[in-house]
Amino acid sequence: MKSQVSSILIVLGLLLISPATSAQKLSKVGAASPLDTRMPDFTLDDKSILTGVKMLEKESLGIHFGFEEILTHKFSDPKAPYPKITVRLEHPTARDVLDALCAADPRYMWSDDGNATNIYPRATVGDPSYLLNRELEVFQVQDITQIDQGLLAIVRQLPPPVEQVAHVQIGGGSGEYPPVPWTAVFNNITVRQALNRLVAHVGPNALWVFYGSQEFREFAFCQGPAPHKIRVNVEH
């Protein structure tokens, strides 16, 4: 076994509701939420939890995902490797997959926010200084047409300490909003929830990823093959 790499196998057998289920890409079984919609067998072999989330995003209709990597302390610090995990599920719901992924890599936990699902480090829970836990009494976007405008609005409307933001788009298509300018107001939400609202406006099955270091954080907004990256640099 390689050092710093663990291999975990989770095999969960779920009851097949009807013979027709296996022939369908998704089968709703009285689901009140997209998280309770069944899908074909889910197989993740010796990959990272992030790879598993990306696989789940492609199979889960109507769910937006946000994934937060464990940040390094400094930009120059080497990134900690992901444990390699294996998860095999028969006709699971998205909820089943998320439970299994977080059980296989217990550094992470997940929660839902409407039709958004967030996967984040357990160590950040309850930390008010963690960027995505910070709170906005009022978050307003005015006539925005790009998701990076929304991220800039988050930073400008946060109380001190001030966050400095730089952004760059890589590729095309991802992060694009509908052509009609969007105006909205949200009250008493966290930065994580604000990101969920911004990504929900992109369209169905979008994904955002938060990564980097405590000195230099980045967001990638993904819908389709090309990611839209927005870099966040914090001045102390």
Secondary structure, DSSP 8 states (H G I E B T S, - for coil): --TT--EEEEEE------GGGGGSS-B-SS-SSGGG-B-S-EEEEEE-HHHHHHHHHHH-TT-EEEEE---BSSTTS------EEEEEESS-BHHHHHHHHHHHSTTEEEEEETTEEEEEEGGGTT-TTSGGG-EEEEEEEEEE-BHHHHHHHHHHHS-SS--EE-----SSSTTB--SS-EEEEEEEEEHHHHHHHHHHTT-TT-EEEEEEBSSEEEEEEESSSSEEEEEEE---
